[in-house]
Amino acid sequence: MALADTRYGPVLGTDSLVFKGIPYAAPPVGPDRFRPPRPPQPWSAPLKATSYGPTAPQTGADGPLAELVPRAIVPGDNYLNLNVWSPDLDGNAPVMVFVHGGSFTSGAGALSVYDGSRFARGGVVLVTINYRLGADGFLWFGEGSPNLGLLDQIAALTWVRDNIAAFGGDPGNVTIFGESAGAMSVCTLLAMPAAAGLFHRAIAESGAANNTIDAATARLVGERLAAMLGTAPTREAIAQVPLQRLLAAQDQLGRQVMGKARAKVWGDVARTLLPFSPVEDGTLLPAAPLDLIRAGAGADVDLMVGTNSEEARLFLIPTGVAAKLSTPLLYAAARTRFGLSLNGVRRYRANRPRRPARCWPRS
């Protein structure tokens, strides 16, 4: 077995230099549930890190997407953990840290599709992480620390900075990358002062910097969740709700948004379709990420942005939604959601000349 020393204690991985379930923060339960992450309790005996650790609380997948988008659910409180694949413990390899997607309510670094063996064979240290999801990660009524899920990601990146050299990684050459909500996280981290200096390159796959909500919308979401649960609109009251009941209410809230995504009803969530997402709180996230990036935030970070071709079909075909929508209607909806002008639609069309003309709205 392979041994690596972290600041909190030694960890034992496999002979193939894979380390799984390493805690980067203390369990976010009890009095720590709605507080910023704090360092894990140090240990002296080697910690066996050969199997995935617990994952953030979430419901299992069901419906037509269950087989296409499986979920990894491992029970346990110590779910602020990460996994490392290394090519050489004595090396100085570039590091890539993956932030998983899942609409900020599901996902885990333990999914089999995130296995980092090929990265390691290519000379890269890969790290995958868990972070708080749903209400535990993003519920905010205007008091206490907001954006706990993002603070978890920052804590994981801090762990990488302080410990990755023991796994053969170069802490001065860290790339963060993510897909969907993971990409939204990456773009938001670019704009957060607390994340400055923790990564040097960033890759956003099918997710952008416009998927945040303002403080008023965050309170609106929290109040609706509390009303659904029959509790006071406070984190303390919601913490008393049985976990499975809370998770079911989160899912129900998401279905309500999808059924009636109107700004008068849902505020910013009508645009993002994500009731639990990063909040522009004025401090940790001082303003909308796009505005902060335009003003120079993250200017020293190399950035790659892209999309997964035809990714939307994953949600439109199995659910039958595609059969009910025309392409012009989809573009009209996109114009509304993203605030795109007609000229913007025309520019988008001009950049994609191979698409059939019938696919484009004329007005």
C-alpha positions, 0 to 999 in steps of 0.5 A, spaced: 500 500 500 502 507 498 503 512 504 502 519 504 503 524 509 498 530 510 498 536 515 492 532 519 495 525 519 498 519 514 493 516 509 494 509 506 492 508 499 492 503 494 499 500 490 496 504 484 497 510 488 489 511 489 487 515 495 479 515 496 475 518 502 480 523 505 477 528 509 478 535 508 474 538 513 470 536 519 463 533 518 458 538 517 453 535 522 450 537 529 453 544 531 457 545 524 451 543 520 450 550 517 457 553 519 463 554 514 467 548 514 473 547 519 479 543 519 478 535 520 480 533 527 488 530 526 489 523 526 496 519 528 495 512 526 495 511 518 488 512 515 485 507 510 483 511 504 482 505 499 474 506 498 470 512 497 467 515 503 460 518 505 457 522 500 453 529 501 445 527 503 441 527 496 435 523 494 436 517 489 435 517 481 428 515 479 424 516 472 427 516 465 434 519 467 435 514 473 439 509 468 443 515 464 445 519 470 446 514 476 447 517 483 453 514 488 450 515 495 454 512 501 451 514 508 455 517 513 457 524 516 464 525 514 462 527 507 466 533 506 472 528 503 476 528 496 479 522 492 486 523 489 489 519 483 497 520 482 502 518 477 508 518 482 508 520 489 515 523 488 513 527 482 511 534 481 505 533 476 500 538 474 494 538 478 486 538 476 481 538 481 474 536 478 467 539 481 461 535 480 455 537 477 448 535 479 444 542 479 447 543 486 442 538 489 446 531 487 452 528 485 459 526 488 466 525 487 465 518 487 461 517 481 465 511 477 465 516 471 470 520 475 475 515 476 482 519 475 486 513 472 487 515 465 489 522 468 494 519 472 497 515 467 497 521 463 502 524 468 496 528 472 494 528 479 487 528 479 482 530 485 475 529 485 471 532 491 464 532 495 461 539 497 454 540 501 448 540 496 441 543 497 439 546 503 445 544 507 449 548 502 445 554 499 439 555 504 440 562 506 435 567 510 440 573 510 443 571 517 449 567 518 454 564 513 452 564 506 454 559 500 456 553 504 457 549 498 462 554 495 466 555 502 466 547 502 469 547 495 474 553 497 476 548 503 478 543 498 482 547 494 486 550 500 487 542 502 490 541 495 494 547 496 497 545 503 497 537 502 498 535 494 505 535 494 505 529 498 501 526 493 506 528 487 502 534 485 505 541 484 501 546 488 503 552 484 500 548 477 492 547 479 487 547 474 479 547 477 474 544 472 467 542 472 461 540 468 454 543 469 453 545 476 460 544 477 462 549 471 457 554 474 461 553 481 468 554 477 465 560 474 463 563 481 469 561 484 473 566 479 469 571 482 470 570 489 475 573 493 476 568 498 478 563 492 483 568 489 490 564 488 488 557 490 488 555 482 491 558 476 487 555 470 479 554 470 475 549 465 468 550 465 464 545 461 456 546 460 455 552 465 456 559 466 457 565 471 450 567 470 447 562 474 447 565 481 441 568 485 440 575 489 439 575 496 432 577 496 431 570 491 434 566 496 430 568 502 424 567 498 426 560 496 428 559 504 421 561 506 417 557 501 421 551 503 420 552 510 412 553 509 412 546 505 415 543 511 411 547 516 417 550 520 419 557 522 423 560 516 430 559 519 436 554 519 435 552 526 428 550 525 429 547 518 435 543 522 430 539 526 426 536 520 428 529 519 433 529 513 429 524 508 423 529 509 427 535 507 430 532 501 423 530 499 421 537 500 427 540 496 425 535 490 418 538 490 421 545 490 425 543 484 418 540 481 414 547 482 420 551 479 420 547 473 412 547 473 411 555 473 418 558 472 415 565 472 419 571 475 414 574 479 413 567 483 420 565 483 425 571 482 432 569 479 430 562 480 425 563 474 432 564 470 436 559 473 431 554 474 435 552 480 432 553 487 439 552 491 445 555 487 450 560 489 447 567 492 450 574 491 450 575 498 454 582 498 461 579 502 463 572 500 460 573 493 460 581 493 456 581 486 454 577 480 460 573 478 459 576 470 460 583 473 465 581 477 469 578 472 468 584 467 471 588 472 477 584 473 476 578 478 480 572 476 484 576 470 490 572 472 487 565 471 487 562 464 480 560 462 477 555 457 469 555 456 465 550 452 459 546 452 458 538 451 454 538 444 447 536 444 447 535 452 440 538 453 437 532 449 439 528 455 433 532 459 429 533 453 429 526 449 428 521 455 422 525 459 418 526 452 419 534 453 422 534 446 416 532 442 412 538 445 417 543 443 419 546 437 426 549 435 424 556 435 420 556 441 426 553 445 430 559 442 425 564 444 425 561 451 433 561 451 432 569 449 428 570 455 432 566 460 439 569 458 436 576 456 439 575 449 437 580 444 434 578 437 441 581 434 444 576 439 440 570 436 442 572 429 450 572 431 449 565 434 445 563 428 451 566 424 456 562 428 453 556 426 451 556 419 451 548 418 444 548 422 438 548 418 434 554 417 428 552 420 431 551 427 432 559 427 427 564 430 425 569 425 423 575 430 
